[in-house]
Every structure is written in C-alpha cells, then in structure tokens.
C-alpha cells in the first residue's frame, strides 16, 4: 500500500471516529462537546495535505461562507467600547470557524459512514431520553425540582437534537423500506420515532415543540407538492392535523384559564364552617384555574391548620424566597378549595409536600407527563405581566421585555448596530429609557437570534449573516436535500424564541450538522424524492 493510500485511510478513519465521538457526546456533556470540537479541528489541520491547499480553494466554493460569520464579529470590534466583553463574545462564537473548518478540511464521508454517524447520533439522543425520563420519574432521588433539569444539557437545545433525531429516523426508515430491510428493523425505528415525538412533549420545551410543528408543516407542504401519489393528500391532512391540534389545544387552555368564577360581593359566604370571617380582595385580578386567589381567605384558620400539618412555619419563606402562606393560598385556590381549615384538611400529604417544595398549583403535580402545565404557566405569566407590568421571575414576561429593549436599540442603531461587546451597556440604557420594572440581575439581551444580530450588527450585518448561511445551500446543490431543509427550517423557527447561536451547545449543534449536511451529504439524501423506485 502506498504512502498516499495510508495517509488517505488515516484521514478518513480519524475524521469518522472524531465525528462519532462528537455526535455521541452532543446530547450529554457540555465539557465533552468542547473536547470533541477540538479533536475534530485538530485532526483535520494536522492530517490535511497542505500541498493540495490550492486545489481545495478551487474545488470548494463555499469554504469561507460560514467562517465569514466570525468575520462579522471581528468587524464589530472596530466600534466596540468594551474590549473585554468583545473578546469574550469572540471566544463564544469561535465555533463558526473551528467546527466548519474541521469538517471541510476532512475527506468526504462515504455514504455508509454518513449513515453510521447519523445512526450513532440518533441512538445517543434516544439513550439520553431514557436517562432523562428516569430522572424525571425519580426526580426527588436526583434532587431535581425543575423539569428543565432532567436533560443532561440545556433542555431547549436538547429538544432540537430530539427533533433532528426524529427526522433522521424517518429518513433511515425510508431507506430501510426501499432496501427491503426486515420487519423487526423497520418496526424498531417506527417505535423510536413515536417515543421521541412523545418525549419531545414531555420535555416541555415550548420553543422545541413549536419548531417541530413548524418543520412538520413544512414537510407536509413539500410532500403535497412533490409527490404524485394519491395518498399524498391524505398524509398532508394528517400532518396538518398534527400541526393544528396543539394550536386548538392551547386555545382551550387559554379559554379555561379565563373562564373565571363569578363573585357577587353581596351574595358570597361571609363566614367559615367554624364561624370565622372570610376576607375578600375584589380588586385583585390574581387567579388559578379559574378561581380568584384572594377570595374566601381566613388567615387565622390557615395558620393554625398549616402549622399542624407542616414543620415549616406558616409565616416563613421557602428556599426560593416565597412565603409558605402565599403558596398554600394559591394551591388551595387551584383545587377550588376555600382558604380555611376545611380546605387545608382536604389536602393530602402529597399536596403538603408539594407546597413545601414551592409548587403553587396542583396541575404541576398531577399532570407531570402533559404539556398542559407548561402552557398554563406561560398563560399565567402573560396574565400577571399584563395586569402588573412586572416581568421579574417569569420566562415569557421577561422575554417580552427583552424584545422591547432590542427594538429600542435597533431603532437607534439601524444600519450597523452597536458592535461586538457593547450589548450590556446598550441594553441597560434601553431598559432605563423604557422605564422597565425588570430588575438589573434579570436584564439580558433578546432571546431572539435575529433581533440579537440586528442589535449588534444592524440590518446590514443581519443580512450578511443570513446570506452566509443560505447561499452555500444552493451553491452546493442542496435544493432537494429535504433532511437539510428540515434542519434549517426548525432551527430557523427556534431562533425566533431563543438566541441559540450564542450558546455553546446550540452553536456547536448547528455548525456540526450544517457542515455535515453541506459538505458530506450522500447523493441519496441530496437528491431525495418520493418518486424513487424500490431497488
């Protein structure tokens, strides 16, 4: 075997195994993602035949598009006023160079190895989903109090990996059908697809669910217009029902939230069963499950009965800083119980423990595997924000304030933005100008990737970045690469709800699979059609 052949084989194997390592650690460890990125980059640099570098430039017309996004950040340094924060930002977005260069400088994957990498990724995501559901079911044993902590990396970023795994399984299934694989293999893939779709909803990432449904809607439209089979219309409507059903469901939760009990001050019960007087705050708009929070309240009875049932004093605060009495009142309200001794007596030991843990509504306890509590929580946050204008401690409300501040900054810096590293000062000034109630420790940049780009680099920088992402897709001939387009669509939708490219896991995930699809997709994926005949 010649030295050239040995070197080529070494490069191919090194690249393949570094990719396998990357996709395996992607859903499970932030630290190992950094290590895998470094290994991918270093093996490409060290083993690349630099005598052929001119040929690389000639043959690869999209080599510098993605790394050019890092160049936009460098240009933003020209008008920065905070060098330390600017260099920190550059460090965060270095993956725009590290991962794409590791992919493009490596030899093209064979079709078999490409599918092996895709399969390894799907299996890694699936295994982590089993770990996550175990942590969810036995969360007390893992000291988990927030469902967001059941995944091993950010639950939002992990939800994107689940989405890609679902679509990848679908492609692997289509290939298995065309190649007439055995029934057991195909059945296993179908079961894993069903499991991951269900798990995505259990994960309760609203951003992930919306991104998934948007991509399904895109696929339905693609299938309708690209397939000539009679069944295409049926599948289209099945997929559209899948997309529309959550919207209808969310509307039903909204209606239920605002279906509030009617109270007439002259007709309400004035006294408890023990003869103590109830208090009412008819001016309060706070509600839980259609019941007014500050109606039928007898603090004397609540204090006495709670202190009998719990070791935590009624008038003290829990570990999250909330008064036990406030959580108790909200919890009783959520169950439709009056806030008196009778109401407390109807609480189970499980209810008492939930209140002690800071759970203020029984739906968070009774609907653990449902998306209902997460939708309810979002509506509740919006309602509180609308009534009080106070966004603190509420995910949706704070995001609304982030958007308001972003728009204020963009209006003042429309063309070229504020530059790299200047965002903290710009946002602080914007919140002050808007008179926002957002506390300083909660003041952040927008959770919308597109707004963030416009804040930092203006409309010009934003257009440049979007072009650097989309132009290579067409130049490399991926117009029919459905898996690639599904990836771009769901990430495009997800970036409306979060600045994913400014997080370690989010940017690493995008750069890895963007580069993998762009430069290493086999022809069977690049030219995918529904009219392919079985071999």
ABEGO torsion letter per residue (X at the ends): XBAAAAAAAAAAAAAAAAAAAAAAAAAABAAAAAAAAAAAAAAAAAABBAAAAAAAAAABAAAAAAAAAAAAAAAAAAABABAAAAAAAAAAAAAAAAAAAAAAABBBBBAAAAAAAAAAAAAAAAAAAAAAAAAAAAAAAAGBABAAAABABBAAAAAAAAAAAAAAAAAAAAAAAAAGBBAAAAAAAAAAAAAAAAAAAAAGBAAAAAAAAAAAAAAAAAAAAABABAAAAAAAAAAAAAAAAAAAAAAAAAAAAABBBBBBAAABBABBAAGBBBBBBAABABBBGGBBAABGBBAAAAAAAAAAABABBAABBBAAGBBAAAAAAAAAAAAGBBBBAAAAAABBAAAAAAAAAGBABAAAAABAABAAAAAAAAAAAAAAAAAAGBABGBAAAAAAAAAAAAAAAAAABAAAEAEBGAAAAAAAAAAAAAGBABBAAABBBBABAAAAAAAAAEAAAAAAAAAAAAAAAAAAGAAABAAAAAAAAAAAAAAAABBAAABAAAAAAAAAAAAAAAAABBAAAAABBAABBBX
